[in-house]
Amino acid sequence: MGEPAAQRHPRRLHRLRAGEGTGRPDLIGRPYEEYPVAVPPDVSTQLHLGVALDGAGWHPSSWRQSDARPEDLLTAAYWTDLTVTAERGLLDFVTIEDGLALQSDHPWRADARTDRVRGRLDAVQIAARVAPRTRHIGLIPTAITTHTEPFHLSKAIATLDFVSSGRAGVRVQVSSNPESTGHFGRPVADDPMAEAADYVEVLRRLWDSWEDDAEIRDAATGRFVDRDRLHYIDFEGRWFSVKGPSITPRPPQGQPLVAALGHGDPAYRLIAAGADLGFITPRSAHDIATITDTIAALRPAGAPRVQIIVDLVVFLGDTAASAAAHRAQLDTLLGREYISDAEVFVGTPAGLADLLTHWQTAGADGFRLRPATVPHDLAQITDGLVPELQRRGVFRTEYQQSTLRGLFGLSRPANRYVNS
């Protein structure tokens, strides 16, 4: 949780070698293709899979690849093409990155670089634009809670849920970047994670502030709405005072999914307090188990379990050598080794499938893959990884649910204000 990956203090990472993170010392150094193909016996459920879309890809030099489309980054057609490609691979969701300051190699200030992608479109607006061009895939734009109002975001995500027929979610993100703060003229909260937790609570109450049958639409009697089925939320907290009700009826899903990214305890508390999906950045199977237990222990009693989604940056190729060359070429253009807040995988789709199925046994419900470049690595995911996971019986062969909640096996929740 926090700044976009390019704006956080990154950690220098080694390339994830074959066998590392699997708990199998005998596999270290062996090609992923030599791993046992059989699905581990304790993998009993299918995994969830999504991609994180950010410009031309997550590597800073991705826009310079021969198949990149830098001239199209600010067009609706570009984002539609990426999302349609992801849907062709039957993925659960796409997330769309966003920020309130120009992208920068420095975590806390703007830079003067001219050899990087700079500038972006609004993530919620992108999601709304691509929604009518897709039918099944979940759409999860990023929203910066630190400098936006929950009433506005609740309305925007409810609208996205309507235009997508129930496929909306939102990834809430905090920002302590002075460049962002300078656009708004107000101080950052002393506890931005706690502020974000209150923000999510306001979102959820506003989504419930209309009962499902509040709209009567009876032309004969002249009654369009039943005012008794609209509710004040009367939220009074340290950071927000919101009366409600919303001006947008209850979304098709009732509650669109809320996601948050966490690297440590403060963000884990936010995930536990109000998220449906927790994006995490472990380095090993042991890390996954530890983080999962930490979030579960922080979760309020009686709340549904948070679904744990592991983030990975992926450089993929038809062979291990071609994947390594793919990364090396990008790093040469960058002038240094690429680093990330998430683990970096370099290898084949089959090798990635080995890692995902193993990490699934450690407690991961799914994975959010960050393609180093698009369209190359996105196509490797949809055309290479997905068929391999299907062959192993751990990924769907068709969409069978019509909503994002349904894709994650979540029912439509009851309205908290009914009979209140």
C-alpha positions, 0 to 999 in steps of 0.5 A: 500500500502507498505510492506506485511501485516506481515512487516507493523506496525500491529494494534491489532484487536478485532474479528469482532463480529456479527452485527459490521460494518453493521450499524444495532445495533439490530444485534450486538451480534446475530449469523450471521445465524440469519441475514435477508437472503434477499439481501438489495434492493439497491444491484443491481450488482453482487459483485467481489470476489478474494483471496490473496494467500500467502504461507500456508495462512495469519496466521503465524501458518497456515503451521502447520495445519494438511492439510497444505503442507509446503513441497510443498510451493516452487513447481509449483503444489502447486500454480497450485492447489490453483489457480485451486481451486479458479477458481472452485469457479468462482472467479474473480482473485487471487493475489500472494504476493511477497517481496524483503526481507525475511518475518519477524515478525518485520516491518523493519528488519529481525528476527531470528525466525525458526517457521515461513514460510520463503522464497518465489518464484517470484510472476510473475513467479508463475502466468506465470506457473499457467496460462496455467493450468487455463482458466478464473480466473484473475492472479494478481502478486505483484511487488515491484516498489521501486526496479524494473525497469518499462521497465522490469515489463511492459514486464513481465506483457505483457508476462503474458497477452499473456500466459494467453490469456488476464487474467493478472494484477499487484499489484504495491507495494512500499517498505521502508524496509531497508532489501530490500534496502540493496539488491540494493545499491540505496536510496529509493525515498523521495516520494515512492508513487509519484515514484510509480505513475510515474512507473505506467504511464511508464507501461501504455505507454509501453503497448501502444507503439505498435499499435495493427496491428504493426505486419504484419507477411507477409512471401510473402513480407518479412515484419514482423512489421510495424515500423511506428506503434511502438512509442517512449514513451519519458517519462521524469520524476523525477525518470524515463527517458524511451524512449521506445518502448517496445520489447513486442507487445501490450498485448491482453487486451491492458492494463492489470489491475493495482491494489494497496493496500491503508491504508491512503492518500498517497496510496489513491493518488496512487490508484486514479492516476493510478490504476484500482482496489483499495484494501482498509482495512476499519473497517466499512461500513462508512469507505468504503463510506468515502474511496470511496469518497476520492479516487473518489475526487482524481481521474483525471477528465475523468478517469474511476472510480476506482473499490473498493475492500475490504480486509478481513482476514477470518477464516471460519468454518461450524459453528461459534463455529468451526470457533472460535476454528479454530482461537483459535488453530492457535493463541495458536500455535502463542503464541498470538492473530493474528493481521492484517492490514485488518479487521478479520472475524471469522464465517461461510460462510453464516455470511460472505455473510451477511457482504459482501452484506451489505458492498457492499451497502456502495460502495464496488465493491468486496472483496479480501479475505485473507484465514487464512489457505490454503487449509481449508479457501480457500475451505470454500470460494469456496465451502461454501461462493460462493454457498451462494452468488449465492443463494442470486443472487449476484455472477455469476454461470458461467464465461461469460467473457474471460479476466480479464478486461471483468470480471470487466466489462471493455472494451479494451481501445484505444491505446493512440498513434493511430493517435497521 
